[in-house]
Amino acid sequence: MQTSVDTLGRSIRLAFALAATTSSALAAESTVGGVLIRLPPPAGFCELSDTDPSDERMLAITSDLVSKSGNKLLGISADCRQLTDWRANRRLLDDYSQYQTSVALMEKPSVEPVKRTCAALRAQGDKLVAEKTTDIKSRVESVLEKVKINEMSFIGVLAEDTAACYGGLIQKLQTEAGTDKTQLTVFAATIVKSKSIFVYRMTVYMTSETVTKTLANLKTDIAALQAANQN
């Protein structure tokens, strides 16, 4: 159980670090502890490629960041239209998704049910979230009132179902273009073929509906991930 709690804690800290970072995908599938895991991109998303110069530059940065945190990057994809413009240096990426796994757990089958994983994540969240409310809108608004530029706040566990446990983070940052941006990261802890997998969705925060929509999108991503690995 302690290993699970430590891993979830690292995953929260990693999400903090990665939320402001655009990255490069590795593959549409990856091997985790000898098990082949298929990694379908979200609808409307395209994989980043290490054959593209822009993607390749980000690959080295993100892989190093993920490695230092104790996770392994399995794949990244981004909104296809944004990706085309990003590669042409016309914009930054706002909407992208990541697959990761814990290096420490790669060779071990996961024996933690989602319910216990979510309890561990809530325990981690209780150390970070001052406002204890089940209403997502109130929770996010409370966090936004306090978070400053280049700071990030955990908004706690957003949902739990039989497939995954879902959490969220909010960050206010200044982009490379010099503009201010509020970024939402919604992530899920799930199990695929007895392996612990973390899935991240990043987007620009507009209103509390952004959280609801992104959470729904991530649930769809989790369902697609599970379906792709049934056989």
N, C-alpha and C positions, 0 to 999 in steps of 0.2 A: 504493500500500500504506500510505503514511504517513497518508493521509486516513482510511483504514479504521481504523487503529489509534487515531488521535485520536478518531474518532467513537465507537468502542467504549469508550474511556476516559471520554468524556463521558457515555455511557449508563450506565456503572457509577456514576459520581458522581451522575447524575440519579436513579438508583434509590435511592441513599442518601437523597436529599432527599425523594423522593416516598413512601417506604415508610410514613411516619407521616401522610400526607396523604390524606384522602378528597376525591373530586373529582366533576366533572360531565362527562357525555359530550357529544360534539358531534353525531354522526350515525351512522347505520348504514352509511354509506359516505362516502368522502372522496376528493378528487382530489389526487394526489401528482405534481407535475411534469407535469400535463396527463393523467395516467392515473387512471381511476376504479378505486378499490380498495374492495371490499365488506368490511365489518367485522362478521362475525357474532358476537353475544355468546355466551359459554359457556352450556351447558345449565343452566337454572335461574337465569340471570342476566337482569336487565332494564337497559336503558339509562337513565342519568340524563338529565334534561331541563333545559334552561335556562329552561323555563317554570315550573318549581317553585322557590319562593323559596330553599329549603335548597340545592338543586342550584346555583342561579344564584350564590349567594354563594361556593361552592367553585370554580366555574368560573373566576372572575376570578383567584383566588389561584393555582390550579394552572396555568392557561394562562400566567400571568406567570412562574412558576417554571420551566416547561418551556421557554419562550422564552429566558430568560436562560441556560439550559444549552446552547442550540444545537439543541434538538429542537422539533418541532411535535406537539402533542397531536391525535390523530386521533379518539379515541373512548374512552369509559369506560363500563363496566357493573358492576353489583353484584348479589349474591344478592338475588333479588326480595323475599323475606320480610324480610330485613334492611333493604332499601331502604324498604319501607313504614313500618317502625318508625322508621327514621332520619329520614324526612320528618316524622314526628309527634313528633320529639325524644324518642323513647323509648329510643334506643340509638345507639352509634357503628357505623360500617361495619367489619366484620372481613374480609369476603371480597369482593374486587373485582378487576377486570381493566382493563388499559389498552392502547391501541394508540398507538404513536408512530413518528415518522420523523425522520431527520436533515435539518435545513434545508439544510445544505451539500450534501447528496447528492440533494435532491429533483428537480433538473433533469437529473441524470445517471443513465444506466443503470448498475446495479450489475454489475461484472465480476468481483467477488470470489466464488469458490465457497465453500460453507459450510465446507469443510475449512480453507481459508486464513483465513476469518473466525474460526473456532474457535481456530486457532493464535494469532491476534492477541489474542483474548480471554484465552487462557491466559497469554500474555506479560504482559498487563495484570494478570492475577490473581496471577502470581508475585511482583509487587511488593507485593501486599497480603496474601497468604495465607502465614503462617509455616509451617504444618504441611502437608507434601506427602504426602498419602495418597489413594489412589483409593477408599477405603472412606468412603461418605457419612456413615454413622453415627459413625465415629470422628472424622471431620473436623468435623462439627457439634458433637459433644460437646466437642471441644477448643476450638472457638470460643466456646461458651457458658460455659466455665470462665473465659474472659478478658474477654469483653465486659461493659461496665458499662451502667448505666441511661443512656439517651439516646445510646448509642454503637451503631454498626453495624459488622459485619465481613462481608467477602466470603468466601463459602465455596467459591469457585472454580467451575470448569466442572463441571457435573453430568452432562451427556450430550451426545452429538453423533450426528446422523443425517443423511441426505441432505437433509432439509427444513430443519433449523435447528441452531444451537448454543445450549445451555442453561446458564445460570449461576444462582447463588443468593446471597442475602444474609440475614443474621440481625440483628435489632435488638431491644434491650431498651429499652422506653420507658414513660413515664408518660402515660396518656391524659388527655383533657380532663376526664374524670370523676374523676381522681385515683387511678386503679387502675394497677397495673403490668401490662404486656403484653409478651410476646415475639412479635415479628412476623417471619414468613418472606416473603421476596419471591423468586419464581422468575421468571426472564425468558428470552426467546428472541430471537435475532437470526436473521431469515429474509429471503428474497427473494420478493416477490410482483410479478409482471408487470415484472420487471427493476428493481424499487424496493426499497430497504432498509427493512424494517419491524421494529420492536421490539415485542414483546408481553410484558406483565407480569401476573403473578398474585400477589396478596397474600392472606395468611391468618394466623390465629393459630397459632404454633408450639406443639405439644403434646409430641410425641416425634419421633424420627428418621423414623418412619413418615409424619409430616406432609410431610416433604421428598419421600419416594417418591410419595405420593399426589398432591401438588401438581404434581410433575414429570409424572406420568402425565396429569393433567388438562390441563396446558399442552400436552403433545404432542397430545392430542385437539383442543385449540383450534387448534393450528397446522395440523392436518390439515383441520379445518373451514374455516379461512381459505384454505388452498390450494385446496380444492374449490370454495369460493364464487367463486373468481377464475379458474376454468379457461377461461371464455368471455369 
